[in-house]
């Protein structure tokens, strides 16, 4: 078994620390991806259960206008909530 020099030991420890950090980052990334997949599966489950075909629904006349209206309503609600937070703060 060969003996490592102090520089080699320091480099080895730095590499081990970096590997550990990358493994933690990867585990966190996997956890976030799993949560996103679970959420998508939950949404798909309810769409299937209610027999809703989003593709067919979005091809119908007026679907683009409905999406635009929903975006406007969401924008207004967000602004109202932000204003409410400001007033109560």
PDB file with one MODEL, atoms N, CA, C and O in Angstrom:
MODEL        1
ATOM      1  N   UNK A   1       0.839  -1.173   0.000  1.00  0.00           N
ATOM      2  CA  UNK A   1       0.000   0.000   0.000  1.00  0.00           C
ATOM      3  C   UNK A   1       0.886   1.239   0.000  1.00  0.00           C
ATOM      4  O   UNK A   1       1.826   1.351   0.788  1.00  0.00           O
ATOM      5  N   UNK A   2       0.568   2.170  -0.902  1.00  0.00           N
ATOM      6  CA  UNK A   2       1.419   3.357  -1.020  1.00  0.00           C
ATOM      7  C   UNK A   2       0.972   4.433  -0.050  1.00  0.00           C
ATOM      8  O   UNK A   2      -0.200   4.521   0.317  1.00  0.00           O
ATOM      9  N   UNK A   3       1.920   5.238   0.352  1.00  0.00           N
ATOM     10  CA  UNK A   3       1.644   6.330   1.271  1.00  0.00           C
ATOM     11  C   UNK A   3       1.394   7.594   0.468  1.00  0.00           C
ATOM     12  O   UNK A   3       2.117   7.888  -0.484  1.00  0.00           O
ATOM     13  N   UNK A   4       0.389   8.325   0.846  1.00  0.00           N
ATOM     14  CA  UNK A   4       0.048   9.551   0.129  1.00  0.00           C
ATOM     15  C   UNK A   4       0.789  10.730   0.735  1.00  0.00           C
ATOM     16  O   UNK A   4       0.992  10.806   1.947  1.00  0.00           O
ATOM     17  N   UNK A   5       1.184  11.643  -0.131  1.00  0.00           N
ATOM     18  CA  UNK A   5       1.818  12.869   0.349  1.00  0.00           C
ATOM     19  C   UNK A   5       0.735  13.777   0.931  1.00  0.00           C
ATOM     20  O   UNK A   5      -0.449  13.566   0.666  1.00  0.00           O
ATOM     21  N   UNK A   6       1.113  14.760   1.700  1.00  0.00           N
ATOM     22  CA  UNK A   6       0.116  15.687   2.265  1.00  0.00           C
ATOM     23  C   UNK A   6      -0.726  16.380   1.181  1.00  0.00           C
ATOM     24  O   UNK A   6      -1.928  16.580   1.359  1.00  0.00           O
ATOM     25  N   UNK A   7      -0.095  16.741   0.070  1.00  0.00           N
ATOM     26  CA  UNK A   7      -0.831  17.379  -1.029  1.00  0.00           C
ATOM     27  C   UNK A   7      -1.849  16.411  -1.628  1.00  0.00           C
ATOM     28  O   UNK A   7      -2.976  16.796  -1.938  1.00  0.00           O
ATOM     29  N   UNK A   8      -1.440  15.153  -1.788  1.00  0.00           N
ATOM     30  CA  UNK A   8      -2.349  14.152  -2.354  1.00  0.00           C
ATOM     31  C   UNK A   8      -3.517  13.889  -1.399  1.00  0.00           C
ATOM     32  O   UNK A   8      -4.659  13.735  -1.831  1.00  0.00           O
ATOM     33  N   UNK A   9      -3.216  13.840  -0.090  1.00  0.00           N
ATOM     34  CA  UNK A   9      -4.275  13.654   0.893  1.00  0.00           C
ATOM     35  C   UNK A   9      -5.277  14.814   0.848  1.00  0.00           C
ATOM     36  O   UNK A   9      -6.488  14.598   0.889  1.00  0.00           O
ATOM     37  N   UNK A  10      -4.769  16.027   0.764  1.00  0.00           N
ATOM     38  CA  UNK A  10      -5.635  17.208   0.712  1.00  0.00           C
ATOM     39  C   UNK A  10      -6.512  17.164  -0.541  1.00  0.00           C
ATOM     40  O   UNK A  10      -7.707  17.457  -0.485  1.00  0.00           O
ATOM     41  N   UNK A  11      -5.902  16.794  -1.675  1.00  0.00           N
ATOM     42  CA  UNK A  11      -6.672  16.710  -2.916  1.00  0.00           C
ATOM     43  C   UNK A  11      -7.736  15.617  -2.813  1.00  0.00           C
ATOM     44  O   UNK A  11      -8.871  15.808  -3.251  1.00  0.00           O
ATOM     45  N   UNK A  12      -7.369  14.475  -2.234  1.00  0.00           N
ATOM     46  CA  UNK A  12      -8.311  13.374  -2.070  1.00  0.00           C
ATOM     47  C   UNK A  12      -9.482  13.781  -1.180  1.00  0.00           C
ATOM     48  O   UNK A  12     -10.631  13.466  -1.488  1.00  0.00           O
ATOM     49  N   UNK A  13      -9.203  14.469  -0.094  1.00  0.00           N
ATOM     50  CA  UNK A  13     -10.267  14.933   0.795  1.00  0.00           C
ATOM     51  C   UNK A  13     -11.155  15.956   0.110  1.00  0.00           C
ATOM     52  O   UNK A  13     -12.373  15.941   0.292  1.00  0.00           O
ATOM     53  N   UNK A  14     -10.557  16.852  -0.683  1.00  0.00           N
ATOM     54  CA  UNK A  14     -11.350  17.840  -1.417  1.00  0.00           C
ATOM     55  C   UNK A  14     -12.260  17.141  -2.425  1.00  0.00           C
ATOM     56  O   UNK A  14     -13.421  17.517  -2.582  1.00  0.00           O
ATOM     57  N   UNK A  15     -11.735  16.133  -3.101  1.00  0.00           N
ATOM     58  CA  UNK A  15     -12.542  15.385  -4.061  1.00  0.00           C
ATOM     59  C   UNK A  15     -13.680  14.631  -3.370  1.00  0.00           C
ATOM     60  O   UNK A  15     -14.799  14.586  -3.880  1.00  0.00           O
ATOM     61  N   UNK A  16     -13.392  14.047  -2.221  1.00  0.00           N
ATOM     62  CA  UNK A  16     -14.433  13.339  -1.469  1.00  0.00           C
ATOM     63  C   UNK A  16     -15.533  14.307  -1.015  1.00  0.00           C
ATOM     64  O   UNK A  16     -16.719  13.980  -1.067  1.00  0.00           O
ATOM     65  N   UNK A  17     -15.131  15.479  -0.580  1.00  0.00           N
ATOM     66  CA  UNK A  17     -16.108  16.482  -0.150  1.00  0.00           C
ATOM     67  C   UNK A  17     -16.975  16.918  -1.331  1.00  0.00           C
ATOM     68  O   UNK A  17     -18.184  17.101  -1.192  1.00  0.00           O
ATOM     69  N   UNK A  18     -16.341  17.082  -2.494  1.00  0.00           N
ATOM     70  CA  UNK A  18     -17.091  17.489  -3.694  1.00  0.00           C
ATOM     71  C   UNK A  18     -18.068  16.393  -4.124  1.00  0.00           C
ATOM     72  O   UNK A  18     -19.200  16.687  -4.506  1.00  0.00           O
ATOM     73  N   UNK A  19     -17.641  15.155  -4.064  1.00  0.00           N
ATOM     74  CA  UNK A  19     -18.524  14.034  -4.407  1.00  0.00           C
ATOM     75  C   UNK A  19     -19.713  13.994  -3.462  1.00  0.00           C
ATOM     76  O   UNK A  19     -20.846  13.790  -3.897  1.00  0.00           O
ATOM     77  N   UNK A  20     -19.467  14.187  -2.177  1.00  0.00           N
ATOM     78  CA  UNK A  20     -20.558  14.190  -1.193  1.00  0.00           C
ATOM     79  C   UNK A  20     -21.539  15.327  -1.475  1.00  0.00           C
ATOM     80  O   UNK A  20     -22.753  15.147  -1.381  1.00  0.00           O
ATOM     81  N   UNK A  21     -21.003  16.496  -1.821  1.00  0.00           N
ATOM     82  CA  UNK A  21     -21.855  17.642  -2.144  1.00  0.00           C
ATOM     83  C   UNK A  21     -22.699  17.349  -3.393  1.00  0.00           C
ATOM     84  O   UNK A  21     -23.894  17.647  -3.412  1.00  0.00           O
ATOM     85  N   UNK A  22     -22.095  16.775  -4.420  1.00  0.00           N
ATOM     86  CA  UNK A  22     -22.826  16.441  -5.639  1.00  0.00           C
ATOM     87  C   UNK A  22     -23.901  15.389  -5.375  1.00  0.00           C
ATOM     88  O   UNK A  22     -24.985  15.441  -5.956  1.00  0.00           O
ATOM     89  N   UNK A  23     -23.596  14.440  -4.500  1.00  0.00           N
ATOM     90  CA  UNK A  23     -24.596  13.418  -4.151  1.00  0.00           C
ATOM     91  C   UNK A  23     -25.785  14.041  -3.426  1.00  0.00           C
ATOM     92  O   UNK A  23     -26.926  13.644  -3.658  1.00  0.00           O
ATOM     93  N   UNK A  24     -25.530  15.017  -2.546  1.00  0.00           N
ATOM     94  CA  UNK A  24     -26.631  15.705  -1.864  1.00  0.00           C
ATOM     95  C   UNK A  24     -27.468  16.502  -2.862  1.00  0.00           C
ATOM     96  O   UNK A  24     -28.697  16.490  -2.794  1.00  0.00           O
ATOM     97  N   UNK A  25     -26.806  17.192  -3.783  1.00  0.00           N
ATOM     98  CA  UNK A  25     -27.521  17.952  -4.809  1.00  0.00           C
ATOM     99  C   UNK A  25     -28.379  17.028  -5.665  1.00  0.00           C
ATOM    100  O   UNK A  25     -29.523  17.353  -5.984  1.00  0.00           O
ATOM    101  N   UNK A  26     -27.827  15.884  -6.033  1.00  0.00           N
ATOM    102  CA  UNK A  26     -28.562  14.926  -6.866  1.00  0.00           C
ATOM    103  C   UNK A  26     -29.771  14.372  -6.118  1.00  0.00           C
ATOM    104  O   UNK A  26     -30.846  14.221  -6.698  1.00  0.00           O
ATOM    105  N   UNK A  27     -29.598  14.071  -4.846  1.00  0.00           N
ATOM    106  CA  UNK A  27     -30.723  13.563  -4.047  1.00  0.00           C
ATOM    107  C   UNK A  27     -31.834  14.608  -3.960  1.00  0.00           C
ATOM    108  O   UNK A  27     -33.013  14.266  -4.058  1.00  0.00           O
ATOM    109  N   UNK A  28     -31.467  15.881  -3.776  1.00  0.00           N
ATOM    110  CA  UNK A  28     -32.468  16.948  -3.715  1.00  0.00           C
ATOM    111  C   UNK A  28     -33.166  17.099  -5.068  1.00  0.00           C
ATOM    112  O   UNK A  28     -34.377  17.315  -5.127  1.00  0.00           O
ATOM    113  N   UNK A  29     -32.407  16.987  -6.138  1.00  0.00           N
ATOM    114  CA  UNK A  29     -32.983  17.087  -7.487  1.00  0.00           C
ATOM    115  C   UNK A  29     -33.947  15.934  -7.748  1.00  0.00           C
ATOM    116  O   UNK A  29     -35.017  16.131  -8.324  1.00  0.00           O
ATOM    117  N   UNK A  30     -33.570  14.741  -7.326  1.00  0.00           N
ATOM    118  CA  UNK A  30     -34.451  13.577  -7.496  1.00  0.00           C
ATOM    119  C   UNK A  30     -35.732  13.768  -6.690  1.00  0.00           C
ATOM    120  O   UNK A  30     -36.818  13.419  -7.153  1.00  0.00           O
ATOM    121  N   UNK A  31     -35.606  14.318  -5.493  1.00  0.00           N
ATOM    122  CA  UNK A  31     -36.779  14.554  -4.651  1.00  0.00           C
ATOM    123  C   UNK A  31     -37.727  15.554  -5.314  1.00  0.00           C
ATOM    124  O   UNK A  31     -38.941  15.349  -5.317  1.00  0.00           O
ATOM    125  N   UNK A  32     -37.177  16.638  -5.877  1.00  0.00           N
ATOM    126  CA  UNK A  32     -38.018  17.623  -6.567  1.00  0.00           C
ATOM    127  C   UNK A  32     -38.689  17.010  -7.793  1.00  0.00           C
ATOM    128  O   UNK A  32     -39.866  17.262  -8.047  1.00  0.00           O
ATOM    129  N   UNK A  33     -37.949  16.212  -8.548  1.00  0.00           N
ATOM    130  CA  UNK A  33     -38.515  15.573  -9.736  1.00  0.00           C
ATOM    131  C   UNK A  33     -39.616  14.595  -9.351  1.00  0.00           C
ATOM    132  O   UNK A  33     -40.648  14.528 -10.019  1.00  0.00           O
ATOM    133  N   UNK A  34     -39.408  13.852  -8.298  1.00  0.00           N
ATOM    134  CA  UNK A  34     -40.426  12.902  -7.833  1.00  0.00           C
ATOM    135  C   UNK A  34     -41.696  13.623  -7.400  1.00  0.00           C
ATOM    136  O   UNK A  34     -42.802  13.154  -7.664  1.00  0.00           O
ATOM    137  N   UNK A  35     -41.539  14.749  -6.745  1.00  0.00           N
ATOM    138  CA  UNK A  35     -42.703  15.532  -6.323  1.00  0.00           C
ATOM    139  C   UNK A  35     -43.463  16.055  -7.540  1.00  0.00           C
ATOM    140  O   UNK A  35     -44.694  16.049  -7.553  1.00  0.00           O
ATOM    141  N   UNK A  36     -42.738  16.506  -8.557  1.00  0.00           N
ATOM    142  CA  UNK A  36     -43.388  17.006  -9.770  1.00  0.00           C
ATOM    143  C   UNK A  36     -44.129  15.884 -10.489  1.00  0.00           C
ATOM    144  O   UNK A  36     -45.237  16.088 -10.985  1.00  0.00           O
ATOM    145  N   UNK A  37     -43.525  14.705 -10.547  1.00  0.00           N
ATOM    146  CA  UNK A  37     -44.181  13.562 -11.191  1.00  0.00           C
ATOM    147  C   UNK A  37     -45.430  13.167 -10.411  1.00  0.00           C
ATOM    148  O   UNK A  37     -46.464  12.868 -11.010  1.00  0.00           O
ATOM    149  N   UNK A  38     -45.346  13.162  -9.093  1.00  0.00           N
ATOM    150  CA  UNK A  38     -46.506  12.805  -8.264  1.00  0.00           C
ATOM    151  C   UNK A  38     -47.648  13.791  -8.479  1.00  0.00           C
ATOM    152  O   UNK A  38     -48.809  13.391  -8.563  1.00  0.00           O
ATOM    153  N   UNK A  39     -47.322  15.067  -8.568  1.00  0.00           N
ATOM    154  CA  UNK A  39     -48.355  16.078  -8.802  1.00  0.00           C
ATOM    155  C   UNK A  39     -48.999  15.881 -10.170  1.00  0.00           C
ATOM    156  O   UNK A  39     -50.219  15.972 -10.303  1.00  0.00           O
ATOM    157  N   UNK A  40     -48.190  15.616 -11.175  1.00  0.00           N
ATOM    158  CA  UNK A  40     -48.727  15.381 -12.520  1.00  0.00           C
ATOM    159  C   UNK A  40     -49.599  14.130 -12.545  1.00  0.00           C
ATOM    160  O   UNK A  40     -50.645  14.113 -13.194  1.00  0.00           O
ATOM    161  N   UNK A  41     -49.179  13.100 -11.849  1.00  0.00           N
ATOM    162  CA  UNK A  41     -49.987  11.875 -11.788  1.00  0.00           C
ATOM    163  C   UNK A  41     -51.320  12.135 -11.095  1.00  0.00           C
ATOM    164  O   UNK A  41     -52.351  11.601 -11.504  1.00  0.00           O
ATOM    165  N   UNK A  42     -51.296  12.950 -10.052  1.00  0.00           N
ATOM    166  CA  UNK A  42     -52.533  13.283  -9.340  1.00  0.00           C
ATOM    167  C   UNK A  42     -53.495  14.028 -10.255  1.00  0.00           C
ATOM    168  O   UNK A  42     -54.691  13.735 -10.273  1.00  0.00           O
ATOM    169  N   UNK A  43     -52.982  14.985 -11.012  1.00  0.00           N
ATOM    170  CA  UNK A  43     -53.830  15.733 -11.943  1.00  0.00           C
ATOM    171  C   UNK A  43     -54.383  14.810 -13.023  1.00  0.00           C
ATOM    172  O   UNK A  43     -55.568  14.867 -13.349  1.00  0.00           O
ATOM    173  N   UNK A  44     -53.535  13.977 -13.564  1.00  0.00           N
ATOM    174  CA  UNK A  44     -53.978  13.056 -14.613  1.00  0.00           C
ATOM    175  C   UNK A  44     -55.027  12.089 -14.076  1.00  0.00           C
ATOM    176  O   UNK A  44     -55.968  11.736 -14.787  1.00  0.00           O
ATOM    177  N   UNK A  45     -54.871  11.661 -12.832  1.00  0.00           N
ATOM    178  CA  UNK A  45     -55.841  10.749 -12.228  1.00  0.00           C
ATOM    179  C   UNK A  45     -57.232  11.376 -12.224  1.00  0.00           C
ATOM    180  O   UNK A  45     -58.207  10.742 -12.628  1.00  0.00           O
ATOM    181  N   UNK A  46     -57.319  12.625 -11.767  1.00  0.00           N
ATOM    182  CA  UNK A  46     -58.626  13.264 -11.681  1.00  0.00           C
ATOM    183  C   UNK A  46     -59.195  13.561 -13.061  1.00  0.00           C
ATOM    184  O   UNK A  46     -60.405  13.458 -13.265  1.00  0.00           O
ATOM    185  N   UNK A  47     -58.346  13.925 -14.001  1.00  0.00           N
ATOM    186  CA  UNK A  47     -58.852  14.143 -15.368  1.00  0.00           C
ATOM    187  C   UNK A  47     -59.417  12.846 -15.937  1.00  0.00           C
ATOM    188  O   UNK A  47     -60.470  12.853 -16.575  1.00  0.00           O
ATOM    189  N   UNK A  48     -58.727  11.743 -15.711  1.00  0.00           N
ATOM    190  CA  UNK A  48     -59.219  10.443 -16.173  1.00  0.00           C
ATOM    191  C   UNK A  48     -60.507  10.062 -15.444  1.00  0.00           C
ATOM    192  O   UNK A  48     -61.450   9.560 -16.055  1.00  0.00           O
ATOM    193  N   UNK A  49     -60.535  10.301 -14.166  1.00  0.00           N
ATOM    194  CA  UNK A  49     -61.711   9.920 -13.383  1.00  0.00           C
ATOM    195  C   UNK A  49     -62.954  10.692 -13.829  1.00  0.00           C
ATOM    196  O   UNK A  49     -64.055  10.142 -13.859  1.00  0.00           O
ATOM    197  N   UNK A  50     -62.771  11.969 -14.175  1.00  0.00           N
ATOM    198  CA  UNK A  50     -63.891  12.793 -14.619  1.00  0.00           C
ATOM    199  C   UNK A  50     -64.127  12.688 -16.130  1.00  0.00           C
ATOM    200  O   UNK A  50     -64.995  13.364 -16.680  1.00  0.00           O
ATOM    201  N   UNK A  51     -63.339  11.830 -16.792  1.00  0.00           N
ATOM    202  CA  UNK A  51     -63.452  11.617 -18.244  1.00  0.00           C
ATOM    203  C   UNK A  51     -63.287  12.923 -19.021  1.00  0.00           C
ATOM    204  O   UNK A  51     -64.072  13.232 -19.918  1.00  0.00           O
ATOM    205  N   UNK A  52     -62.257  13.679 -18.659  1.00  0.00           N
ATOM    206  CA  UNK A  52     -61.984  14.947 -19.332  1.00  0.00           C
ATOM    207  C   UNK A  52     -60.773  14.754 -20.238  1.00  0.00           C
ATOM    208  O   UNK A  52     -59.704  14.343 -19.786  1.00  0.00           O
ATOM    209  N   UNK A  53     -60.953  15.052 -21.509  1.00  0.00           N
ATOM    210  CA  UNK A  53     -59.862  15.012 -22.481  1.00  0.00           C
ATOM    211  C   UNK A  53     -59.443  16.453 -22.757  1.00  0.00           C
ATOM    212  O   UNK A  53     -60.114  17.162 -23.507  1.00  0.00           O
ATOM    213  N   UNK A  54     -58.330  16.891 -22.148  1.00  0.00           N
ATOM    214  CA  UNK A  54     -57.900  18.268 -22.294  1.00  0.00           C
ATOM    215  C   UNK A  54     -57.584  18.627 -23.739  1.00  0.00           C
ATOM    216  O   UNK A  54     -57.860  19.746 -24.173  1.00  0.00           O
ATOM    217  N   UNK A  55     -57.009  17.694 -24.488  1.00  0.00           N
ATOM    218  CA  UNK A  55     -56.697  17.986 -25.888  1.00  0.00           C
ATOM    219  C   UNK A  55     -57.962  18.299 -26.669  1.00  0.00           C
ATOM    220  O   UNK A  55     -58.011  19.275 -27.417  1.00  0.00           O
ATOM    221  N   UNK A  56     -58.976  17.479 -26.498  1.00  0.00           N
ATOM    222  CA  UNK A  56     -60.240  17.718 -27.201  1.00  0.00           C
ATOM    223  C   UNK A  56     -60.893  19.010 -26.701  1.00  0.00           C
ATOM    224  O   UNK A  56     -61.464  19.767 -27.486  1.00  0.00           O
ATOM    225  N   UNK A  57     -60.807  19.250 -25.415  1.00  0.00           N
ATOM    226  CA  UNK A  57     -61.403  20.451 -24.842  1.00  0.00           C
ATOM    227  C   UNK A  57     -60.739  21.718 -25.373  1.00  0.00           C
ATOM    228  O   UNK A  57     -61.416  22.705 -25.662  1.00  0.00           O
ATOM    229  N   UNK A  58     -59.424  21.688 -25.500  1.00  0.00           N
ATOM    230  CA  UNK A  58     -58.702  22.869 -25.962  1.00  0.00           C
ATOM    231  C   UNK A  58     -58.838  23.100 -27.464  1.00  0.00           C
ATOM    232  O   UNK A  58     -58.537  24.192 -27.946  1.00  0.00           O
ATOM    233  N   UNK A  59     -59.284  22.099 -28.208  1.00  0.00           N
ATOM    234  CA  UNK A  59     -59.491  22.269 -29.643  1.00  0.00           C
ATOM    235  C   UNK A  59     -60.831  22.922 -29.940  1.00  0.00           C
ATOM    236  O   UNK A  59     -61.063  23.371 -31.063  1.00  0.00           O
ATOM    237  N   UNK A  60     -61.705  22.979 -28.962  1.00  0.00           N
ATOM    238  CA  UNK A  60     -63.044  23.533 -29.180  1.00  0.00           C
ATOM    239  C   UNK A  60     -62.965  25.045 -29.363  1.00  0.00           C
ATOM    240  O   UNK A  60     -62.055  25.695 -28.848  1.00  0.00           O
ATOM    241  N   UNK A  61     -63.929  25.599 -30.102  1.00  0.00           N
ATOM    242  CA  UNK A  61     -63.964  27.058 -30.282  1.00  0.00           C
ATOM    243  C   UNK A  61     -64.104  27.761 -28.936  1.00  0.00           C
ATOM    244  O   UNK A  61     -64.870  27.325 -28.076  1.00  0.00           O
ATOM    245  N   UNK A  62     -63.375  28.829 -28.761  1.00  0.00           N
ATOM    246  CA  UNK A  62     -63.449  29.609 -27.535  1.00  0.00           C
ATOM    247  C   UNK A  62     -62.474  29.184 -26.464  1.00  0.00           C
ATOM    248  O   UNK A  62     -62.374  29.849 -25.433  1.00  0.00           O
ATOM    249  N   UNK A  63     -61.749  28.097 -26.671  1.00  0.00           N
ATOM    250  CA  UNK A  63     -60.827  27.618 -25.635  1.00  0.00           C
ATOM    251  C   UNK A  63     -59.702  28.613 -25.389  1.00  0.00           C
ATOM    252  O   UNK A  63     -59.334  28.858 -24.241  1.00  0.00           O
ATOM    253  N   UNK A  64     -59.154  29.187 -26.454  1.00  0.00           N
ATOM    254  CA  UNK A  64     -58.072  30.166 -26.295  1.00  0.00           C
ATOM    255  C   UNK A  64     -58.569  31.392 -25.538  1.00  0.00           C
ATOM    256  O   UNK A  64     -57.861  31.938 -24.693  1.00  0.00           O
ATOM    257  N   UNK A  65     -59.784  31.816 -25.846  1.00  0.00           N
ATOM    258  CA  UNK A  65     -60.355  32.974 -25.158  1.00  0.00           C
ATOM    259  C   UNK A  65     -60.600  32.660 -23.685  1.00  0.00           C
ATOM    260  O   UNK A  65     -60.385  33.512 -22.823  1.00  0.00           O
ATOM    261  N   UNK A  66     -61.047  31.443 -23.397  1.00  0.00           N
ATOM    262  CA  UNK A  66     -61.253  31.039 -22.007  1.00  0.00           C
ATOM    263  C   UNK A  66     -59.942  31.053 -21.229  1.00  0.00           C
ATOM    264  O   UNK A  66     -59.890  31.534 -20.097  1.00  0.00           O
ATOM    265  N   UNK A  67     -58.881  30.522 -21.842  1.00  0.00           N
ATOM    266  CA  UNK A  67     -57.572  30.533 -21.174  1.00  0.00           C
ATOM    267  C   UNK A  67     -57.108  31.958 -20.923  1.00  0.00           C
ATOM    268  O   UNK A  67     -56.553  32.253 -19.864  1.00  0.00           O
ATOM    269  N   UNK A  68     -57.331  32.847 -21.890  1.00  0.00           N
ATOM    270  CA  UNK A  68     -56.944  34.257 -21.719  1.00  0.00           C
ATOM    271  C   UNK A  68     -57.739  34.890 -20.586  1.00  0.00           C
ATOM    272  O   UNK A  68     -57.186  35.638 -19.780  1.00  0.00           O
ATOM    273  N   UNK A  69     -59.030  34.593 -20.521  1.00  0.00           N
ATOM    274  CA  UNK A  69     -59.861  35.142 -19.450  1.00  0.00           C
ATOM    275  C   UNK A  69     -59.411  34.628 -18.088  1.00  0.00           C
ATOM    276  O   UNK A  69     -59.381  35.386 -17.118  1.00  0.00           O
ATOM    277  N   UNK A  70     -59.066  33.365 -18.009  1.00  0.00           N
ATOM    278  CA  UNK A  70     -58.587  32.792 -16.747  1.00  0.00           C
ATOM    279  C   UNK A  70     -57.285  33.462 -16.329  1.00  0.00           C
ATOM    280  O   UNK A  70     -57.088  33.748 -15.148  1.00  0.00           O
ATOM    281  N   UNK A  71     -56.393  33.717 -17.286  1.00  0.00           N
ATOM    282  CA  UNK A  71     -55.131  34.398 -16.962  1.00  0.00           C
ATOM    283  C   UNK A  71     -55.397  35.795 -16.410  1.00  0.00           C
ATOM    284  O   UNK A  71     -54.748  36.218 -15.453  1.00  0.00           O
ATOM    285  N   UNK A  72     -56.353  36.516 -17.010  1.00  0.00           N
ATOM    286  CA  UNK A  72     -56.684  37.862 -16.540  1.00  0.00           C
ATOM    287  C   UNK A  72     -57.248  37.803 -15.126  1.00  0.00           C
ATOM    288  O   UNK A  72     -56.865  38.603 -14.272  1.00  0.00           O
ATOM    289  N   UNK A  73     -58.145  36.871 -14.874  1.00  0.00           N
ATOM    290  CA  UNK A  73     -58.739  36.738 -13.536  1.00  0.00           C
ATOM    291  C   UNK A  73     -57.660  36.405 -12.516  1.00  0.00           C
ATOM    292  O   UNK A  73     -57.642  36.975 -11.425  1.00  0.00           O
ATOM    293  N   UNK A  74     -56.746  35.476 -12.865  1.00  0.00           N
ATOM    294  CA  UNK A  74     -55.660  35.133 -11.938  1.00  0.00           C
ATOM    295  C   UNK A  74     -54.786  36.346 -11.657  1.00  0.00           C
ATOM    296  O   UNK A  74     -54.374  36.560 -10.516  1.00  0.00           O
ATOM    297  N   UNK A  75     -54.494  37.152 -12.691  1.00  0.00           N
ATOM    298  CA  UNK A  75     -53.668  38.343 -12.522  1.00  0.00           C
ATOM    299  C   UNK A  75     -54.342  39.311 -11.561  1.00  0.00           C
ATOM    300  O   UNK A  75     -53.698  39.850 -10.661  1.00  0.00           O
ATOM    301  N   UNK A  76     -55.648  39.532 -11.754  1.00  0.00           N
ATOM    302  CA  UNK A  76     -56.389  40.446 -10.886  1.00  0.00           C
ATOM    303  C   UNK A  76     -56.379  39.930  -9.446  1.00  0.00           C
ATOM    304  O   UNK A  76     -56.141  40.695  -8.512  1.00  0.00           O
ATOM    305  N   UNK A  77     -56.637  38.640  -9.269  1.00  0.00           N
ATOM    306  CA  UNK A  77     -56.644  38.080  -7.911  1.00  0.00           C
ATOM    307  C   UNK A  77     -55.283  38.222  -7.238  1.00  0.00           C
ATOM    308  O   UNK A  77     -55.209  38.525  -6.047  1.00  0.00           O
ATOM    309  N   UNK A  78     -54.220  38.008  -7.982  1.00  0.00           N
ATOM    310  CA  UNK A  78     -52.875  38.159  -7.403  1.00  0.00           C
ATOM    311  C   UNK A  78     -52.633  39.601  -6.977  1.00  0.00           C
ATOM    312  O   UNK A  78     -52.057  39.848  -5.917  1.00  0.00           O
ATOM    313  N   UNK A  79     -53.069  40.550  -7.795  1.00  0.00           N
ATOM    314  CA  UNK A  79     -52.887  41.965  -7.454  1.00  0.00           C
ATOM    315  C   UNK A  79     -53.708  42.324  -6.210  1.00  0.00           C
ATOM    316  O   UNK A  79     -53.225  43.053  -5.344  1.00  0.00           O
ATOM    317  N   UNK A  80     -54.922  41.826  -6.116  1.00  0.00           N
ATOM    318  CA  UNK A  80     -55.761  42.098  -4.947  1.00  0.00           C
ATOM    319  C   UNK A  80     -55.116  41.523  -3.690  1.00  0.00           C
ATOM    320  O   UNK A  80     -55.081  42.183  -2.651  1.00  0.00           O
ATOM    321  N   UNK A  81     -54.604  40.290  -3.780  1.00  0.00           N
ATOM    322  CA  UNK A  81     -53.936  39.689  -2.622  1.00  0.00           C
ATOM    323  C   UNK A  81     -52.711  40.487  -2.212  1.00  0.00           C
ATOM    324  O   UNK A  81     -52.474  40.703  -1.024  1.00  0.00           O
ATOM    325  N   UNK A  82     -51.921  40.934  -3.209  1.00  0.00           N
ATOM    326  CA  UNK A  82     -50.724  41.718  -2.902  1.00  0.00           C
ATOM    327  C   UNK A  82     -51.101  43.037  -2.239  1.00  0.00           C
ATOM    328  O   UNK A  82     -50.449  43.464  -1.287  1.00  0.00           O
ATOM    329  N   UNK A  83     -52.151  43.680  -2.738  1.00  0.00           N
ATOM    330  CA  UNK A  83     -52.615  44.936  -2.152  1.00  0.00           C
ATOM    331  C   UNK A  83     -53.114  44.710  -0.726  1.00  0.00           C
ATOM    332  O   UNK A  83     -52.842  45.514   0.165  1.00  0.00           O
ATOM    333  N   UNK A  84     -53.839  43.625  -0.515  1.00  0.00           N
ATOM    334  CA  UNK A  84     -54.351  43.289   0.813  1.00  0.00           C
ATOM    335  C   UNK A  84     -53.196  43.074   1.795  1.00  0.00           C
ATOM    336  O   UNK A  84     -53.236  43.535   2.936  1.00  0.00           O
ATOM    337  N   UNK A  85     -52.150  42.351   1.317  1.00  0.00           N
ATOM    338  CA  UNK A  85     -50.978  42.130   2.177  1.00  0.00           C
ATOM    339  C   UNK A  85     -50.312  43.444   2.544  1.00  0.00           C
ATOM    340  O   UNK A  85     -49.891  43.638   3.684  1.00  0.00           O
ATOM    341  N   UNK A  86     -50.216  44.357   1.565  1.00  0.00           N
ATOM    342  CA  UNK A  86     -49.589  45.638   1.808  1.00  0.00           C
ATOM    343  C   UNK A  86     -50.376  46.469   2.822  1.00  0.00           C
ATOM    344  O   UNK A  86     -49.801  47.116   3.698  1.00  0.00           O
ATOM    345  N   UNK A  87     -51.701  46.437   2.683  1.00  0.00           N
ATOM    346  CA  UNK A  87     -52.547  47.219   3.576  1.00  0.00           C
ATOM    347  C   UNK A  87     -52.475  46.669   5.004  1.00  0.00           C
ATOM    348  O   UNK A  87     -52.414  47.435   5.965  1.00  0.00           O
ATOM    349  N   UNK A  88     -52.484  45.332   5.138  1.00  0.00           N
ATOM    350  CA  UNK A  88     -52.466  44.717   6.462  1.00  0.00           C
ATOM    351  C   UNK A  88     -51.090  44.706   7.113  1.00  0.00           C
ATOM    352  O   UNK A  88     -50.977  44.473   8.316  1.00  0.00           O
ATOM    353  N   UNK A  89     -50.043  44.955   6.331  1.00  0.00           N
ATOM    354  CA  UNK A  89     -48.676  44.909   6.882  1.00  0.00           C
ATOM    355  C   UNK A  89     -48.306  46.146   7.635  1.00  0.00           C
ATOM    356  O   UNK A  89     -47.192  46.245   8.150  1.00  0.00           O
TER     357      UNK A  89
ENDMDL
END
